[in-house]
């Protein structure tokens, strides 16, 4: 293995970092642009809430399912090659999504787009890990993390502006020119073959990891759907089996895709779980919040998209301070401080996001979330990359990407499932308690509980009952999203407890990272006896 000086940066460092962040921005924008368009897609395709959830999560599913495997392929065969291939594949994926004639094609195109991001996105952080080291790496990761999160938050604004003038397909087409520019610049300026490994790739483990993540995410989405309980249980069983097979395989193979010896390091596994919660919370709240703003508050697509701008600004402003805090106070302190702001933002959303809430309150909630993610994102990603040898940077970057994408997929799926279940249960309860319950047919009830957009379509067909239908649908949506926010608060609090008790403090973290570096460089073969 080739070692790297502890405080290095590549030639033309600013330009190379710009290109890597641009590539990551393509992935982050594609990840976020669908949320604002969901109500319009729902009306156009007469989609159920579950179908809308699947459209929102499809990109994350493709990215999260492939990122570990593709990160390992990049470590072995060339990270720049995967970077260029990913940008090239993203262009047709965007075009297919933009002109999709039905739900199935749109879901497939979004899945393909996620796979293209799986090729390119993990490579960006892997190259940062391989090309930078020491404090310069921390600063580069801070910029990468903040601007990536900001692009996720800016995606709804861009989508909202497009939807004011164009059909929903425009939100998927808009990133194609950016992908083309990123493709050309990556081919021209990104260094090739930096600290790559010659070890063979665990292809079987890679395939099993794809099955595990895909089955897990889909089972969560299908769980609340009437008549799909058996499918959800079957997918859950597949996920458990695939997860068990993956762990056994990684323990036994000589060249693991996901080195469990490294993964057991506290600075790795705690940071991985912490990041999943951090980024998943942001993506989950934006996913539910965009529908809340349009469905309940009646915001235009532009206004709903612009609502996330405070989160983006907060992330960009806070990220440099996060890097400084990590260097001076340690990752544990910075993570916990970020968690405090995330919980405050979620609690504000849970308590105040009602039918009469002002935008000022919504903006404050997003600012708090943005500050929290801006603070916590850097230590979560930096701890992962600092815990692995440079020639296994794909494993670290793949796990860091899983923080965003698996976290986003799980949180969007979970919050979407709770929203779906809460919405259907609330409307069913309102119908059963209505004096007109005997006059409402089973078919009408099915349409009302299918999704908010289905209820509004029905209201337009019966204008004499429109106010009652819309009012009931809004109340049902509020009941569902309250369940979602409450669940998110619980998840973040559990994550904070995990970080507080399991992640090492500043001095111990430095000691452990130095020991890991010594072992990985071949200067020590003595196992680390970690306290706790």
N, C-alpha and C positions, 0 to 999 in steps of 0.2 A: 504493500500500500504506500502511496506517495503522501508524505505529510505536508502540511501547509503552515506557513508562519502564522503566528497567533494574531498578527495585526497587518493583514494584507488586503489589497483591493486590486482588481484587474486594470489593465490599460484601458483608457477611455471609459473609466468606471461610470461616470454620469450618463454617458450615452447608452452603455450596456444596460444599466439599471432602468433607464427610461424605456428601452425596448421590452425588457422583461415585464415591467409594470403595464405596458401597453398590451402585451399578450394576455396578462392576467385580467386586464380591464375588459377585454373581449369576452372572456369567460364569465366575469362577474356581471357584466351588462346582460348577456344572454340569460344568465341565471335569474335576473330580477325583472326583466321586461314584461313577463307574462302576467304578473299580479294585477296590474291596473286594468288589463284587457279582459280579465276573467268574467265580469258581469256581461260585457258585450259578446264574448264568446259563448257564454251560457245562453243568451237570448238567440244567437244565430244558430247554434246547434241544438237548442232545447236540451241542454246538458243538465244532468243531475249534479247535486253538490259533490258527490263522490267523483264524477268525471272531471269536474273543475279542480278538485284536489289533485287528481292524477295528472292533469295538464300542468299544474303548478309544480308538482314534484318530479315530473319526468326527467327534466334536465339534471336535477340533483341526483336522481336515481342512476342515470347513465354515468355521471361523473363519479359519484361515490362508489358505484359498483366496480368501476374499472381502474380507479386511481392507484391502488396498491400494486396491482399487476403491471400496469403500464409504467409506474415509477420504477419498478425493478427492471423492466425492459430498457428503460432509459439509462439506468446505471450500467447496464451491460453493453448495449449496442449504440449508445450515443444519445445524449439528452437533446442536443440541437436537432437531430433527425426527428425525434418525436415532436419537438416544438413546431417545426415547419409542417409536418404532416397534420398536426392538430389544427393549425390555422387554415391549411388548405381544405380540410374536411368540413370545417365550420361554415364555409361559404355555401355549399349546396344544402347543408342542413338548415340554414337560415331561410334559404329560398323555398325549400319544400314546406317549411312551417308557415311561411308567409302566404302561400297559395293553397294551404290544406283545405280540401273540400268537406272534411268531416272530422269527428273526434279521433277516430282511429289513426288517420294519417297524421294529424297534428301531434298526437301522443308519440307516434313513431319518430317523427321528425325531431321532436324535443329530446327523445331518448338518444337519437343519433347525434344531436348537438352536444349532449352530455358526454358521449363517448369521445367526440372530437376534443372537448375540453379536458377529458381524462388523459389524452395524449399530450396536450400542451401545458395545462395549468400546473401539474406537479413539477414539471421541468423548470418552471420559473423559480420556485423556491429552492429546488435542488441545485440550480446553477448559482443562486445567491450563496448557498451554503458552501459550494465548491470554490467559488471565486473570491469571496470575502471571508475575513476572519476577525476575531476580537471585537473591539468596540465598533469598528466600521461595519461588521456584519449585523450587529444589533441595530444600528441606525438604518441600514438598508432594509432589514426585515420590518422595522417600524414603518418606513415609507411604503413598502410593499403591502403590509397589513392594513394601514390606514387608507391608502388610496384604493385598495381592493374593496374594503368595506364601504368606502364612500361611493364607489361605482355601483355597488349593490343597492345603496340607498338612493343614488341618482337615477337608477334605472326606471323607477316609477315616474319620476318627473319627465324624463324623456318620452316614456310611453304615453303619459297623459297629454303632452303637447301634440304628439302625432295623432292621437285619437280624436283631438278636436277637429282635425281636417281630413283624416284618412280612415280607412277601414282598419280593423284590428290586426290584419296581416302585416301592416306597416311596422309594428313594433318588433317583429322578428326580422324583417328585411333590413332595418336600419343599421344593424351591426356588421353587415356584409362588407361595406367599404372600409370600415375600421379593421376588420379581419384581414382584408387584402393589404392594407398598409403595414399591419403588424407582420404579415407573412414576408413581405419584401424586406423590411428592416431586420427581422430575425435572421433571414438567410444571409444578409449582408454583414451584420455587425456582431452577432452572438458568437462567442468562441465555441469551437467544437472539441470534443474529447478531452474533458477536464476531469482528472482524478476518477476515471471510470474503472469498474471492476472487470476482471476476466472470469469471474465465477459464473457457472451456468445458472440459468434462471429456472426457478421452480414453477414450471408451467402448470402442473396439476394443482398446486396450491393456489396459483392465480385464478384458475377456472373455478375452483371451489369457493374462493373469496367472492367472486362475482355472484355466484348462486346464493351465497349466504346473505349478502347485503340486499340483493334484489328481492329475495323472498321475505326478508324482514320488513322492508319498506312497504311492499305490496300488502302484506298481511295486516299491517296497521291501518292502511287505507280501506281495506275491505271489511274490517272488523265491525263498523257500525251499520253496514248496509243490510237491509232486510233481505233474507234469502241467500246471503253470501257467507253465513257463519261457517259452513263446512269448508268453503274455499279458504277463508281466513285462517281457520285452524290448520288446514292442510299446508298452507304456505308457512305458517308459524312452525309446524313440525319440520318442514324442509329446512327452514332457517336454523333451527336448533341442531338438526343433524349435520348440516353443512358446517356450522360453527364448530361443532365437536370434531368433525373430520379435519377441518382446517388446523385446529390446535394440535391434534395428534400428528398431522403431517409436518407441521413446523417444528415440533419437538424431535422428530425422527430423521428428517432429511439433513444431509450434510450442508446443503446450501439453501437455507430457508428464505422464502419470500419476505417473511416478517419474523425477524430474529427475536425469539421470545426472551433470550438472555438480555438483549438490549431493552426490549419492551418492559421487562420487569424492573428496570431502573426507575426509581421514584420520580426523578426529574422528567422522565418520559411518559409513563402511564398516567400519572396524575395530571400532567399538563395536557395530555391528549383528551382525557375526559373533561377537564375544565374548559378546553377550547370548544369541544362539541357543544357544551351547554351555552357558552358565551355567544358563539356565532349562530347557533340554532335558535336561541331566544330572539335575536334581532330579526332573522329571516321569518320566524314564525309569527312574530307580532306584525311585521310588515304585510305578510300574507293575509292575516285576518283583518288587519287594520284597513287595508285598501278596500276590501269588500264592505267593511263597516262604514267608511266615509262615503262611499257611493250609494250603498243600499239604504242605510239608515239616515245619514245626514243629507243625502241628496247632492253631494259634491259632484262637480264635473270631473271628467277624467284628468284634466290638467290640474285642477285644484287638489284632487286626491293624490296625484303624483307629486305635486309640489310639497305636500304635507311632510314628506320624508326628508326634505332638504335640511332642516335643522340637525337631524341625526348625522348626515353626511358632513356638514360643516364641523360639528362637534368632534367627530372622529379624526378629521384631518388636523384640527387644532390641538387635540389632546395627544396624538400619537408621539410627537417629539418629546413631550413631557414624560410619556410612558417609558420611552427608551432611557431617559435620564434616571427615572425612578428605579428601573430594573438594575442599572449599573450601581446606584447608590443605596437602594433599600432592598433590592432582591426581587425575584419573581413572585415569591409568595405574597409579600406585602402589596405589590402592584396588582396581582390577580384579585386579592380580597377587596382592595379599594374599588376596582372595576365592578366586582360583584355587588358592592353596596349601591352603586349608581344604577346598575341594571335592575335590582330589586325595587328601588325607588321609582324608576320609570314604569315598571310593570304594575306596581301597586297603584300608582296614579291612574294608569289605564283601566285597571280593574274597578276602581272606585268612582271614576269620573266620566268615563267614555259612555255616556248615555245619549238619549235622543236630543237633549238640549245643550250638550257640551259645546263650548266655544273653541275656536281653532287655537287660541292662545294656550289653552290647557293641553290640547293635543300636541302642540309644538313643544311645550315644556316636557311632556312625556318622552317625545322623541329625542330631545336634547339630552335628557338623563340617560336614555338608552345608548345614544351615540358616545357620550362621555365614558360610560361603562365599557362598551366594546372597544373604544379607542385605548383605554387603559389596559384592559385585560388581553387584547389580541396580541400585542407584542410579546409579553412574557410567555403566553401559551405556545406561540410558534417558535420563539427563541429557545425555550427549554428543550423542545423536541430536537431541533437541529444541533444544539450543543451537546446532546446526549449520545450522538452516534458518530462513528468514523466517517470521514468525508466520502469514502468510496461506497458508503451505504446511504448517501444523501437522498436517494430516491425513496427509501423507507421512511426517512424523517419527513420529507416533503409530502409524500403520499399520505402519511398520517396527519400532517398539518392540513392538507386539503380535505381529509376526512372530517377534520374539525368543522370546517365550513359546510361541506357538502353532505356528509352523513348526518351531521348535527342539524343542518337545514332540512334534509329529507325527513329525518325522524321527528323533528319539532313541527314542521309543516304538516306532516302526516298525522301526528298525534293531535295537534291543535285543530287541524281540519276535521279529523274524526270526531273530536269532542264537539266541534261546531255543528257538524252534520247531525250527530246524535241529539244534541241539545235543541237544535232547531226543530227537528222532527218531533221530539217528545213534547216540546212546548206547544207546537201547533196542534198536535193530536189532543193535548189536554184542553186547549182553548176550544177546539171543535166539540169535544165531548161535553163541555160545560155550557155550550151555547144553546139558547132556546130553539135555534134552528137546526140542531144537530140531526134530527130525524130526516130533514130535507136535504142533507148533504150526502151525496152518493159516495160509495167507496172509491170510484174513479176520480171524483173531484178531490177527495181527501188525499189520494195518492199524488195528484198534481200539486196540491198545496204544500205537501211535506217534501216534495222532491228537491226543491231548491227555491231560493228567493226569486230568481229570475222566472221560474215556472209560475210562482204565485202572482208576479206582476203581469205575466202574459195572460193569466186567467182573469185578473182584475180588468184588463183592457177589453176582454170579451163580455164582461158583465159590469158596465159602468155604474149601474145602480147600487152595486155592492163593493165598488172599488175601494172606498175609504176603509170599510171594515176589513177587506182582504189585505190591503197594504198595511194597515195598522197592526193586524195580527201577525203578518209576516215580519214586520220590524221588531215587534216584541219577541217573537220566536228567535230572530237572529241575535238580539241582545242577550237572551237567555243562553244561547249557545256560545256566544263569544265570551261571556262571563266565565263559563266553565273553562274555556281555553286559557284565559288570562290567569285564573286561579291555579290551573295545572302548571303553567309556566313559572309562576312564583314559587311553587313547591319544588320544582326541578332545580331552579337556581339556588334556593336555600340549601338543598341537599348538596349541590356542587360546592357551595361556600364552606359547608361543614367538612367536606372531603378535603378541600384545599387547606383549610385551617389545621386539620389534624395530620394529614398525610404528606403535605409538601414541605420540603426542608426550608429552614430559614436562610437568610442571606449568607452567613458564614459557612454553614453546613452545605449549602448548595454549591458554593465555590469549591469547597473541599471535594465534594463528590464529583463535580465536573472535571476537576484536575485529575482525580483518580481514574475516571473513565477515559480521559484523554491518554493518560499514561498506559493503561491497559491496551487501548486500541492502537497505540503507536508501537506496541510490542516491547515496551520498556519494563512492563510488570506483568507477572502472571498470577499475582496474589489476588484472590477473590476479595471483593469489598464487603466488609461486614457492616451493613447499614443499620443504624439505630432505628428502633420502632418496628 
